[in-house]
Amino acid sequence: MQFTSEQLLDDGVLEREFTLGEIPGTLWTPGSAPAPLVLMAHNNGLPKAEPRLVARARYTAARGYAVATIDAAGCGDRPRSAADEQARADLRRAMQAGEPVDEIFESFIGPLVENAVPEWQTTLDALLELPEIGGPVGYSGGWTALGIRLAVVEPRIAAAGFFAGGYVPRAQREEARQVTIPLLFLLQWDDQGNPRQRALDLFDAFGSKEKTLHANLGGHTGTPWFELEDGCRFLDRHLK
């Protein structure tokens, strides 16, 4: 892991850009160390510098956590394969025509998850070697499909917060039954891109004995800011 830049923020959080092979990432660490680690993942081609993700990361770091995110393949400035570009074009066309899009999502999101998991595990290995990071690991992010797979295959993740706003392939919906860590699941009640019943079915499928559903009125990007505070309290219960 090579750090390429750093910036000390007003709240005492240190923000550093890093590279790990071909993987670009950002790490936020609080003034206190060592700190528990929270992985924040995003998808849909969004960059790690997406303002909503950065705001969440800085807030969480100021609450005493090390927070890391990476650009998975096809996200941010990382190149997209010809198959990815074709799938995105097919998705746009189908949505504009009002056609069903589930099978396109299946063929598109599934391989993204498969490719992203090893990169996140490699990143986790490197992060846990840093002296400023210690203790349990949590997951928080809008990429629920990736979070489900990581929660199944990665025993170092002790708790997770998911946003029910992205498409979850059938494979990960089945894997949800194997997820047993504590969960906080956020649902936007009026998210047109995420059928409400599908999200409720997914919540029901999780095998965790401790799982909490927070549902709020509003569309896809309308999650209330107070959910971030509640999310940190959830992390406090399980990572500190």
N, C-alpha and C positions, 0 to 999 in steps of 0.2 A: 504494500500500500504506500503510495507516494502522495503527500499533501502538496497541492499546487498553489494554494492561496489561503489566507486567513483574514478574518475581520472580527474584532471585538465589538459586540453590540452594546447598546446602552444599558441593558439589563444584566450585563456581566456574562452573557452567553458568548462562547467562542464559536464562530461559524467558519468551517474549513471545507474547501473543495479538495477532492482526492481522485486519484485514478488507481485502479487495480486491474492491471492488464488492459483490456479494452473497456472495462467497466468504469464509467464516470459516476461519482457520487458526491454527496454533501453530508458532513457530520456536524451536528450542533452539540456542544457540551457545556454544562453549567459550571459555575465557579467551584462547586463542591465536587470532590472526586474521592474514590471511584463512584460512578453513578450507574444505576440500572439502565439497560439499553432498550429503546423502542425502535422497531423497524417500521417505517412509513412507506407504503408502496402505492404506486399509481399506475394507471394503464391508459388505454385509448390513445396512445401516442403523445400524451401530455409530457412536458419536460419536468425535471426535478425542480426547476425554478418556478413552477406554476404558483401564482401568488397565494392561492388558498392553502396549498400544501406547505409553503414556506411559513405562512402565518401560524398554522397548526404546529409545525415543528418548533418554531421559536417559542411559542407559548408553552409547549410541553417541556422544552429544555429549561425554560425559566422556572418550571416547577420541580426541577431537580433531576431530570432525566437526560441521558445521552440519546440523541435522536439521529437516525441515519436513513438516507434514501439513496437510491441509485436509479439511473436511467436503464431500464431493461432494453433488450434488443428491439428496435423499432420505435422506441420512445425518445423524445427530445431530439438531439442531433445525431443519434445513432442511425445508421442506414437501415432502411426497410427492404426486405426481400421483394422480388417481383410477385411472389404469391401473396404477400401481405398487401401490396398495393392493389392487386387485383381484387382481393377480398374486400378491401375498403371501398373500392369503386363499385363492386357489386352491392355492398351494403347501402351506399348512398343512393344508388339507382332504385333498389327495392323500397327503401324508405320513402323516396319521393313519389314512387308509384303506388304506395300504400300496400305493398305486397308483404307476405310473411317473411320475417328475417331470422327466425330461430336457427334454421339450418346453416345460414351464412355465419351467424355468430359461432355455432358449433365448430365449423371448419376453421374459423379465424382465432377464437379465443383459446381453444384447447391447445394448439401448438405453442401459443405465446406462454401459457402457463408451464408447459413442459420445458421450454427453453429457459424460462426465468428462474425456476426453482434452483438449479445448480449454481447460477450466478449469485443468488441471494445467499445460498449456503457458503459459497466461497467468501463473500463479503462478510458474513457473520463470523467465519473463522478468523479473518484478519482483524475485525473490530474487537473481538474478545481478547486479542493479544495486547491491546493498548492498555497502559496502566491506568488511564482515566476512566476506563469502563470496567464495571464489575457487577456481579449479582445477576438476578434473573433477567430474562429477555421477554419483551412483549411485542405484539404486532398490532398496528393500527393503520387502516387504510381503506381506500375505496375499491381496491382490487380484491374483492372477497374471494374470488376463485383461487387466486394465488395464496391468500391467507389460509384457506381451507387445506390446500395441498401441503403448505408448510407446517400447519398445525398437526397434520397426520404424520409427516415424515421427519419432522425436526423436534426432537425431545427437549431441546433447550428453550423452546418457546413455552412460557408458563401461563400466559393469558392473552386474549385477543379482543380487539374492538373492530367490528366490521360495519361497513356502510352497505345497505341493501340497494345500491343504485346501479350496479353493473350486472351484465349478463353472467350467470354462473352455468357452465356447461353441465351436461348430464353426469359426466364422470365425477365432477366435484360435488354435485348434489347427492350422489351416492356416498361419496367419501365423507360427507358431513356427519354421517352416523358414527364415524370413527373418531370424530373430534370430541375430546372429553375435558379440555381445559376450560376454565371460566371464560364466559363470553359476554360482551356487550354488543347488541345488534341494533343499529340505527336505521329507521325506516321513514322515508318521506311518503306520507299517505297519498299524495296526489302526483307521484312520479309517473308520468305517462310512459316513460321508457322501461319501467320495471313493474310489471303487473303485481298488484298488491297481494293477491292470493299466492302467487309464486313465492314471494318473499316470506309470507307467513308459513307456507309449507316448508321452506328452507329452515326457518327458525325452529319449527317443530321437529325437523329431522336431526338437528344437532344432538349428539349424544352426551353433551355436558350436563352434569347435575346442577351446576350453577350457570344459568344463562338468563339474561335480562333483555327485554325488548323495549326500546324507546321509540314511539311513533309520534311524528309531528306533522301537522298540516303543512302543505306547500309542495313545490315541485322539486326537481332533481337537485338543484344547487341551493335550496332554501333551508338547509339544516341550521337550526338556531345556534347562535354562538355559545349559549349556555351549555350545549351538549359537549363542547370541548372541555369545559370545567368539570362536568359530570364524568367525562371520560378519564380525566386525570385522577379524579377520586377513585374510579374503578381501578386504575393502574396502581394507585397508592395501596389499595387493599391487597393486591396480589404480587407486587414487585418490590415493595419496601418492607 
